Amino acid sequence: MIAVVVLLVVAALGLGYYAGTVSQASQVCELRTQVTNLTNRLAGLSHGEPSILAVRFSPRGGCADQVEYWIGRANHTVHVLMYSFTLDSVGDVVLATYHRGVDVKVVFEKSQVNQYSEIFRLAAAGIPVRNDTNPDLMHQKVAIIDGGIVLVGSFNWTSAAENDNNEVLLVIKSADLATTLEREFQRIWTTGH
């Protein structure tokens, strides 16, 4: 992004330099075309084109590290739909993020809540948590961060998922995807299923 802006500045300076030289009018025209093309590319990048920020596989492929990294970077919101959440290290980062003033909410799948579940620790700290009330399973593994970063895949936030199972975690930057998943989160948060 910075390189593109630098190119735009250089191209603009080039336009000023060459504008006074009639014999180099074709170069001025070419530079103007390049500036227009780069400006259009920048405009396209700022309109929600998704980008894959990370793809991680487990066992021991860095899935938990990515979850902790992105939740720890949140500034405004962390909304989570999680089938199974027992990983203390992720719970620690969720708590720290909440204590920084970030709006954190987590929906848990009720069938997966047991003595190891992070639901009790998060609730005790004041984090709004809910159990899904779908008579079947809420099998989602989604985190929406600051309305623009999505963590999604098969990766549960558990030790087994991190250390034993074959899992995948995608980190995607997309306001459009985040908006769609946020609507689903709000639906489940509000209705319970």
MIMIBA-471492 format. One record per atom (N, C-alpha, C): residue in three letters; atom name; x, z, y. Coordinates in steps of 0.05 Angstrom, whole numbers, m for minus. Layout:
residues N
(ALA,CA,(X,Z,Y))
...
END
This chain:
residues 193
(MET,N,(17,0,m24))
(MET,CA,(0,0,0))
(MET,C,(18,0,25))
(ILE,N,(38,17,26))
(ILE,CA,(56,18,49))
(ILE,C,(71,m8,51))
(ALA,N,(79,m19,29))
(ALA,CA,(94,m45,29))
(ALA,C,(76,m67,41))
(VAL,N,(51,m66,35))
(VAL,CA,(32,m87,46))
(VAL,C,(30,m83,76))
(VAL,N,(28,m58,86))
(VAL,CA,(26,m53,114))
(VAL,C,(51,m62,128))
(VAL,N,(75,m57,116))
(VAL,CA,(100,m65,127))
(VAL,C,(100,m96,129))
(LEU,N,(91,m109,109))
(LEU,CA,(90,m139,109))
(LEU,C,(72,m149,132))
(LEU,N,(50,m135,136))
(LEU,CA,(32,m143,158))
(LEU,C,(46,m140,185))
(VAL,N,(61,m118,189))
(VAL,CA,(75,m113,214))
(VAL,C,(96,m135,218))
(VAL,N,(112,m140,197))
(VAL,CA,(133,m160,199))
(VAL,C,(121,m187,205))
(ALA,N,(99,m194,192))
(ALA,CA,(86,m219,197))
(ALA,C,(76,m221,225))
(ALA,N,(65,m199,235))
(ALA,CA,(55,m199,263))
(ALA,C,(78,m203,283))
(LEU,N,(100,m189,278))
(LEU,CA,(124,m193,294))
(LEU,C,(134,m221,293))
(GLY,N,(133,m233,269))
(GLY,CA,(141,m260,266))
(GLY,C,(124,m279,281))
(LEU,N,(98,m274,283))
(LEU,CA,(80,m290,298))
(LEU,C,(87,m290,328))
(GLY,N,(94,m267,338))
(GLY,CA,(102,m264,366))
(GLY,C,(128,m279,372))
(TYR,N,(147,m277,354))
(TYR,CA,(173,m290,358))
(TYR,C,(170,m320,357))
(TYR,N,(155,m330,338))
(TYR,CA,(153,m359,334))
(TYR,C,(133,m372,353))
(ALA,N,(115,m357,365))
(ALA,CA,(94,m369,381))
(ALA,C,(104,m385,404))
(GLY,N,(127,m378,415))
(GLY,CA,(138,m393,438))
(GLY,C,(153,m418,430))
(THR,N,(157,m423,405))
(THR,CA,(172,m446,396))
(THR,C,(153,m467,384))
(VAL,N,(150,m489,399))
(VAL,CA,(131,m510,391))
(VAL,C,(139,m523,364))
(SER,N,(166,m526,360))
(SER,CA,(175,m540,336))
(SER,C,(170,m524,311))
(GLN,N,(164,m498,314))
(GLN,CA,(159,m482,290))
(GLN,C,(130,m474,287))
(ALA,N,(112,m490,297))
(ALA,CA,(83,m485,296))
(ALA,C,(73,m482,268))
(SER,N,(85,m498,250))
(SER,CA,(76,m496,222))
(SER,C,(83,m468,210))
(GLN,N,(106,m457,218))
(GLN,CA,(113,m430,209))
(GLN,C,(94,m409,219))
(VAL,N,(85,m413,244))
(VAL,CA,(65,m395,256))
(VAL,C,(39,m396,240))
(CYS,N,(31,m420,234))
(CYS,CA,(7,m424,218))
(CYS,C,(9,m411,191))
(GLU,N,(32,m414,178))
(GLU,CA,(37,m402,152))
(GLU,C,(36,m372,153))
(LEU,N,(49,m360,174))
(LEU,CA,(49,m331,177))
(LEU,C,(20,m321,182))
(ARG,N,(5,m335,198))
(ARG,CA,(m23,m327,203))
(ARG,C,(m39,m327,177))
(THR,N,(m34,m347,160))
(THR,CA,(m48,m349,134))
(THR,C,(m40,m325,117))
(GLN,N,(m14,m318,117))
(GLN,CA,(m5,m295,101))
(GLN,C,(m17,m269,111))
(VAL,N,(m19,m266,137))
(VAL,CA,(m31,m242,148))
(VAL,C,(m60,m240,140))
(THR,N,(m75,m262,142))
(THR,CA,(m103,m263,134))
(THR,C,(m106,m256,104))
(ASN,N,(m89,m268,87))
(ASN,CA,(m91,m262,59))
(ASN,C,(m85,m233,52))
(LEU,N,(m65,m222,65))
(LEU,CA,(m58,m194,60))
(LEU,C,(m79,m175,71))
(THR,N,(m91,m182,94))
(THR,CA,(m113,m166,105))
(THR,C,(m137,m166,86))
(ASN,N,(m143,m189,74))
(ASN,CA,(m165,m191,55))
(ASN,C,(m159,m175,30))
(ARG,N,(m134,m175,21))
(ARG,CA,(m127,m159,m3))
(ARG,C,(m130,m130,3))
(LEU,N,(m121,m121,26))
(LEU,CA,(m124,m93,34))
(LEU,C,(m153,m85,35))
(ALA,N,(m169,m102,46))
(ALA,CA,(m198,m96,48))
(ALA,C,(m210,m93,20))
(GLY,N,(m202,m110,2))
(GLY,CA,(m212,m108,m26))
(GLY,C,(m203,m82,m39))
(LEU,N,(m179,m73,m34))
(LEU,CA,(m169,m49,m46))
(LEU,C,(m184,m24,m36))
(SER,N,(m193,m25,m12))
(SER,CA,(m207,m2,m1))
(SER,C,(m236,0,m7))
(HIS,N,(m247,m19,m22))
(HIS,CA,(m275,m20,m29))
(HIS,C,(m281,m12,m58))
(GLY,N,(m266,8,m68))
(GLY,CA,(m273,20,m93))
(GLY,C,(m264,5,m118))
(GLU,N,(m244,m13,m115))
(GLU,CA,(m234,m25,m140))
(GLU,C,(m223,m3,m158))
(PRO,N,(m232,m1,m182))
(PRO,CA,(m222,20,m199))
(PRO,C,(m193,16,m206))
(SER,N,(m179,38,m209))
(SER,CA,(m151,36,m219))
(SER,C,(m147,58,m240))
(ILE,N,(m133,51,m261))
(ILE,CA,(m127,70,m282))
(ILE,C,(m102,85,m274))
(LEU,N,(m104,111,m270))
(LEU,CA,(m82,127,m261))
(LEU,C,(m66,138,m284))
(ALA,N,(m79,142,m307))
(ALA,CA,(m65,152,m331))
(ALA,C,(m81,146,m356))
(VAL,N,(m67,142,m378))
(VAL,CA,(m79,141,m404))
(VAL,C,(m61,158,m422))
(ARG,N,(m73,179,m433))
(ARG,CA,(m58,197,m450))
(ARG,C,(m71,199,m477))
(PHE,N,(m55,203,m498))
(PHE,CA,(m65,207,m525))
(PHE,C,(m54,233,m536))
(SER,N,(m70,245,m553))
(SER,CA,(m60,269,m567))
(SER,C,(m60,262,m597))
(PRO,N,(m46,277,m613))
(PRO,CA,(m36,304,m606))
(PRO,C,(m10,303,m589))
(ARG,N,(m8,324,m573))
(ARG,CA,(16,329,m556))
(ARG,C,(25,305,m540))
(GLY,N,(6,291,m528))
(GLY,CA,(13,268,m512))
(GLY,C,(8,272,m482))
(GLY,N,(3,296,m474))
(GLY,CA,(1,301,m445))
(GLY,C,(m27,302,m434))
(CYS,N,(m47,302,m452))
(CYS,CA,(m75,303,m442))
(CYS,C,(m81,328,m426))
(ALA,N,(m74,351,m437))
(ALA,CA,(m79,376,m422))
(ALA,C,(m64,377,m396))
(ASP,N,(m39,367,m396))
(ASP,CA,(m23,366,m371))
(ASP,C,(m38,349,m350))
(GLN,N,(m49,327,m357))
(GLN,CA,(m64,310,m338))
(GLN,C,(m89,325,m328))
(VAL,N,(m104,338,m345))
(VAL,CA,(m127,353,m337))
(VAL,C,(m119,374,m316))
(GLU,N,(m98,389,m323))
(GLU,CA,(m89,410,m305))
(GLU,C,(m79,399,m279))
(TYR,N,(m64,377,m280))
(TYR,CA,(m54,365,m255))
(TYR,C,(m76,356,m236))
(TRP,N,(m95,342,m247))
(TRP,CA,(m116,331,m229))
(TRP,C,(m135,352,m219))
(ILE,N,(m142,371,m236))
(ILE,CA,(m159,393,m226))
(ILE,C,(m144,409,m206))
(GLY,N,(m119,414,m210))
(GLY,CA,(m103,429,m191))
(GLY,C,(m100,415,m164))
(ARG,N,(m103,389,m163))
(ARG,CA,(m101,373,m138))
(ARG,C,(m128,371,m123))
(ALA,N,(m149,381,m135))
(ALA,CA,(m176,378,m122))
(ALA,C,(m177,392,m96))
(ASN,N,(m191,380,m77))
(ASN,CA,(m194,391,m50))
(ASN,C,(m223,400,m44))
(HIS,N,(m242,386,m57))
(HIS,CA,(m270,391,m50))
(HIS,C,(m288,399,m73))
(THR,N,(m287,383,m95))
(THR,CA,(m305,387,m117))
(THR,C,(m292,382,m144))
(VAL,N,(m300,398,m164))
(VAL,CA,(m293,393,m192))
(VAL,C,(m319,399,m207))
(HIS,N,(m331,377,m217))
(HIS,CA,(m356,380,m233))
(HIS,C,(m350,370,m261))
(VAL,N,(m357,387,m281))
(VAL,CA,(m348,383,m308))
(VAL,C,(m371,383,m328))
(LEU,N,(m372,364,m346))
(LEU,CA,(m390,364,m369))
(LEU,C,(m371,365,m393))
(MET,N,(m370,388,m408))
(MET,CA,(m351,390,m429))
(MET,C,(m363,401,m455))
(TYR,N,(m359,385,m476))
(TYR,CA,(m370,392,m502))
(TYR,C,(m357,419,m512))
(SER,N,(m330,420,m512))
(SER,CA,(m317,444,m521))
(SER,C,(m294,450,m502))
(PHE,N,(m293,475,m492))
(PHE,CA,(m274,483,m472))
(PHE,C,(m263,511,m479))
(THR,N,(m240,512,m492))
(THR,CA,(m228,537,m501))
(THR,C,(m199,539,m492))
(LEU,N,(m189,519,m479))
(LEU,CA,(m160,518,m473))
(LEU,C,(m154,536,m448))
(ASP,N,(m140,558,m453))
(ASP,CA,(m135,577,m431))
(ASP,C,(m119,565,m408))
(SER,N,(m100,548,m414))
(SER,CA,(m84,536,m392))
(SER,C,(m101,520,m373))
(VAL,N,(m121,505,m383))
(VAL,CA,(m139,491,m366))
(VAL,C,(m158,510,m351))
(GLY,N,(m167,531,m365))
(GLY,CA,(m183,552,m353))
(GLY,C,(m168,565,m329))
(ASP,N,(m142,569,m333))
(ASP,CA,(m126,581,m311))
(ASP,C,(m126,563,m286))
(VAL,N,(m123,537,m290))
(VAL,CA,(m123,519,m267))
(VAL,C,(m151,517,m255))
(VAL,N,(m172,517,m271))
(VAL,CA,(m199,516,m260))
(VAL,C,(m204,541,m243))
(LEU,N,(m195,564,m252))
(LEU,CA,(m198,589,m237))
(LEU,C,(m183,588,m211))
(ALA,N,(m158,579,m212))
(ALA,CA,(m141,577,m188))
(ALA,C,(m153,557,m167))
(THR,N,(m164,536,m178))
(THR,CA,(m177,516,m160))
(THR,C,(m201,527,m147))
(TYR,N,(m217,542,m162))
(TYR,CA,(m241,555,m151))
(TYR,C,(m233,575,m129))
(HIS,N,(m212,590,m135))
(HIS,CA,(m203,611,m116))
(HIS,C,(m191,599,m90))
(ARG,N,(m184,573,m90))
(ARG,CA,(m176,559,m66))
(ARG,C,(m199,550,m49))
(GLY,N,(m224,554,m59))
(GLY,CA,(m248,547,m44))
(GLY,C,(m260,520,m52))
(VAL,N,(m251,509,m74))
(VAL,CA,(m262,484,m84))
(VAL,C,(m289,490,m98))
(ASP,N,(m308,472,m95))
(ASP,CA,(m334,475,m108))
(ASP,C,(m331,467,m137))
(VAL,N,(m331,486,m155))
(VAL,CA,(m327,482,m184))
(VAL,C,(m353,489,m198))
(LYS,N,(m362,471,m215))
(LYS,CA,(m385,476,m232))
(LYS,C,(m379,464,m260))
(VAL,N,(m387,478,m281))
(VAL,CA,(m381,469,m308))
(VAL,C,(m406,472,m325))
(VAL,N,(m413,450,m340))
(VAL,CA,(m435,451,m360))
(VAL,C,(m421,451,m387))
(PHE,N,(m429,470,m404))
(PHE,CA,(m418,473,m431))
(PHE,C,(m439,465,m451))
(GLU,N,(m431,454,m473))
(GLU,CA,(m449,449,m496))
(GLU,C,(m453,476,m510))
(LYS,N,(m479,484,m511))
(LYS,CA,(m486,511,m521))
(LYS,C,(m476,516,m550))
(SER,N,(m476,495,m566))
(SER,CA,(m468,499,m594))
(SER,C,(m438,505,m597))
(GLN,N,(m423,499,m576))
(GLN,CA,(m394,504,m577))
(GLN,C,(m385,530,m564))
(VAL,N,(m404,544,m552))
(VAL,CA,(m397,570,m539))
(VAL,C,(m394,591,m561))
(ASN,N,(m370,603,m561))
(ASN,CA,(m363,624,m580))
(ASN,C,(m344,643,m566))
(GLN,N,(m333,662,m580))
(GLN,CA,(m316,682,m567))
(GLN,C,(m291,670,m554))
(TYR,N,(m283,646,m561))
(TYR,CA,(m260,633,m549))
(TYR,C,(m266,616,m525))
(SER,N,(m292,611,m520))
(SER,CA,(m300,593,m498))
(SER,C,(m292,604,m471))
(GLU,N,(m285,586,m453))
(GLU,CA,(m277,593,m426))
(GLU,C,(m302,600,m409))
(ILE,N,(m326,596,m419))
(ILE,CA,(m350,601,m403))
(ILE,C,(m351,630,m393))
(PHE,N,(m343,649,m409))
(PHE,CA,(m345,677,m402))
(PHE,C,(m325,684,m379))
(ARG,N,(m301,675,m382))
(ARG,CA,(m280,680,m362))
(ARG,C,(m287,667,m335))
(LEU,N,(m297,642,m336))
(LEU,CA,(m304,628,m311))
(LEU,C,(m328,642,m298))
(ALA,N,(m348,648,m314))
(ALA,CA,(m372,662,m303))
(ALA,C,(m365,689,m291))
(ALA,N,(m348,704,m303))
(ALA,CA,(m340,730,m293))
(ALA,C,(m326,728,m266))
(ALA,N,(m313,705,m262))
(ALA,CA,(m299,700,m236))
(ALA,C,(m317,690,m215))
(GLY,N,(m343,684,m222))
(GLY,CA,(m362,674,m202))
(GLY,C,(m366,644,m202))
(ILE,N,(m353,630,m220))
(ILE,CA,(m356,601,m221))
(ILE,C,(m384,595,m233))
(PRO,N,(m399,578,m220))
(PRO,CA,(m425,570,m231))
(PRO,C,(m421,555,m257))
(VAL,N,(m432,565,m279))
(VAL,CA,(m431,552,m305))
(VAL,C,(m459,552,m317))
(ARG,N,(m463,532,m334))
(ARG,CA,(m489,530,m348))
(ARG,C,(m484,520,m376))
(ASN,N,(m503,528,m393))
(ASN,CA,(m504,516,m420))
(ASN,C,(m523,493,m419))
(ASP,N,(m516,471,m432))
(ASP,CA,(m534,449,m436))
(ASP,C,(m557,458,m453))
(THR,N,(m581,450,m447))
(THR,CA,(m605,458,m462))
(THR,C,(m617,435,m478))
(ASN,N,(m603,413,m480))
(ASN,CA,(m611,391,m497))
(ASN,C,(m614,401,m526))
(PRO,N,(m637,396,m539))
(PRO,CA,(m639,406,m567))
(PRO,C,(m619,394,m585))
(ASP,N,(m607,371,m577))
(ASP,CA,(m586,359,m593))
(ASP,C,(m559,366,m578))
(LEU,N,(m540,348,m579))
(LEU,CA,(m514,355,m567))
(LEU,C,(m510,342,m540))
(MET,N,(m496,356,m522))
(MET,CA,(m485,345,m498))
(MET,C,(m456,340,m505))
(HIS,N,(m449,316,m513))
(HIS,CA,(m424,310,m525))
(HIS,C,(m404,298,m505))
(GLN,N,(m409,301,m480))
(GLN,CA,(m393,289,m459))
(GLN,C,(m367,305,m454))
(LYS,N,(m347,290,m446))
(LYS,CA,(m321,302,m438))
(LYS,C,(m313,289,m412))
(VAL,N,(m324,299,m390))
(VAL,CA,(m322,286,m364))
(VAL,C,(m315,307,m343))
(ALA,N,(m297,300,m325))
(ALA,CA,(m293,315,m300))
(ALA,C,(m293,296,m277))
(ILE,N,(m308,303,m256))
(ILE,CA,(m309,286,m232))
(ILE,C,(m296,303,m210))
(ILE,N,(m275,292,m198))
(ILE,CA,(m259,307,m179))
(ILE,C,(m260,293,m152))
(ASP,N,(m269,308,m132))
(ASP,CA,(m270,299,m104))
(ASP,C,(m285,273,m101))
(GLY,N,(m304,267,m118))
(GLY,CA,(m320,243,m115))
(GLY,C,(m305,217,m118))
(GLY,N,(m281,218,m129))
(GLY,CA,(m266,193,m132))
(GLY,C,(m248,191,m156))
(ILE,N,(m242,213,m169))
(ILE,CA,(m225,213,m192))
(ILE,C,(m242,222,m216))
(VAL,N,(m240,208,m238))
(VAL,CA,(m255,214,m262))
(VAL,C,(m236,218,m285))
(LEU,N,(m240,240,m300))
(LEU,CA,(m226,245,m325))
(LEU,C,(m247,241,m347))
(VAL,N,(m242,223,m366))
(VAL,CA,(m261,217,m386))
(VAL,C,(m247,208,m412))
(GLY,N,(m260,213,m434))
(GLY,CA,(m249,204,m460))
(GLY,C,(m260,221,m482))
(SER,N,(m246,222,m504))
(SER,CA,(m254,238,m527))
(SER,C,(m242,266,m526))
(PHE,N,(m225,271,m507))
(PHE,CA,(m209,296,m506))
(PHE,C,(m226,320,m497))
(ASN,N,(m231,338,m516))
(ASN,CA,(m242,364,m510))
(ASN,C,(m220,381,m499))
(TRP,N,(m227,401,m483))
(TRP,CA,(m207,419,m472))
(TRP,C,(m203,443,m491))
(THR,N,(m190,436,m513))
(THR,CA,(m185,455,m535))
(THR,C,(m156,452,m545))
(SER,N,(m146,473,m558))
(SER,CA,(m120,472,m570))
(SER,C,(m119,451,m592))
(ALA,N,(m140,449,m608))
(ALA,CA,(m141,430,m630))
(ALA,C,(m139,401,m619))
(ALA,N,(m154,396,m597))
(ALA,CA,(m153,369,m585))
(ALA,C,(m125,363,m574))
(GLU,N,(m112,383,m562))
(GLU,CA,(m85,379,m551))
(GLU,C,(m64,377,m572))
(ASN,N,(m66,393,m593))
(ASN,CA,(m43,395,m612))
(ASN,C,(m47,382,m639))
(ASP,N,(m72,377,m647))
(ASP,CA,(m77,367,m674))
(ASP,C,(m92,341,m676))
(ASN,N,(m113,337,m661))
(ASN,CA,(m130,314,m664))
(ASN,C,(m119,289,m651))
(ASN,N,(m129,266,m659))
(ASN,CA,(m124,241,m645))
(ASN,C,(m146,238,m624))
(GLU,N,(m137,240,m599))
(GLU,CA,(m156,239,m576))
(GLU,C,(m145,220,m555))
(VAL,N,(m162,214,m536))
(VAL,CA,(m154,198,m513))
(VAL,C,(m166,210,m487))
(LEU,N,(m150,208,m466))
(LEU,CA,(m159,216,m439))
(LEU,C,(m152,194,m420))
(LEU,N,(m172,185,m405))
(LEU,CA,(m168,165,m383))
(LEU,C,(m171,179,m357))
(VAL,N,(m154,173,m338))
(VAL,CA,(m157,183,m310))
(VAL,C,(m161,158,m294))
(ILE,N,(m185,156,m281))
(ILE,CA,(m193,132,m267))
(ILE,C,(m199,139,m238))
(LYS,N,(m188,124,m220))
(LYS,CA,(m195,126,m192))
(LYS,C,(m216,105,m186))
(SER,N,(m241,114,m181))
(SER,CA,(m263,96,m174))
(SER,C,(m286,112,m162))
(ALA,N,(m291,107,m137))
(ALA,CA,(m314,120,m124))
(ALA,C,(m340,112,m137))
(ASP,N,(m342,87,m146))
(ASP,CA,(m367,77,m159))
(ASP,C,(m372,92,m185))
(LEU,N,(m351,93,m202))
(LEU,CA,(m354,107,m227))
(LEU,C,(m360,137,m222))
(ALA,N,(m345,149,m204))
(ALA,CA,(m350,177,m198))
(ALA,C,(m378,182,m188))
(THR,N,(m389,164,m172))
(THR,CA,(m417,167,m162))
(THR,C,(m436,166,m185))
(THR,N,(m433,147,m203))
(THR,CA,(m450,144,m227))
(THR,C,(m449,169,m244))
(LEU,N,(m425,179,m250))
(LEU,CA,(m422,203,m266))
(LEU,C,(m431,228,m252))
(GLU,N,(m428,229,m226))
(GLU,CA,(m438,252,m211))
(GLU,C,(m469,254,m212))
(ARG,N,(m482,231,m212))
(ARG,CA,(m512,231,m215))
(ARG,C,(m519,242,m243))
(GLU,N,(m504,234,m263))
(GLU,CA,(m509,245,m290))
(GLU,C,(m504,275,m291))
(PHE,N,(m481,283,m278))
(PHE,CA,(m475,312,m277))
(PHE,C,(m498,327,m264))
(GLN,N,(m507,317,m240))
(GLN,CA,(m528,331,m226))
(GLN,C,(m554,332,m242))
(ARG,N,(m560,311,m256))
(ARG,CA,(m584,310,m273))
(ARG,C,(m583,332,m294))
(ILE,N,(m560,334,m308))
(ILE,CA,(m557,354,m329))
(ILE,C,(m556,382,m317))
(TRP,N,(m542,385,m294))
(TRP,CA,(m539,411,m281))
(TRP,C,(m567,421,m273))
(THR,N,(m584,403,m263))
(THR,CA,(m610,410,m253))
(THR,C,(m630,415,m276))
(THR,N,(m631,397,m295))
(THR,CA,(m651,398,m316))
(THR,C,(m642,414,m340))
(GLY,N,(m615,416,m343))
(GLY,CA,(m604,430,m366))
(GLY,C,(m600,413,m391))
(HIS,N,(m608,387,m389))
(HIS,CA,(m604,369,m412))
(HIS,C,(m606,340,m403))
END
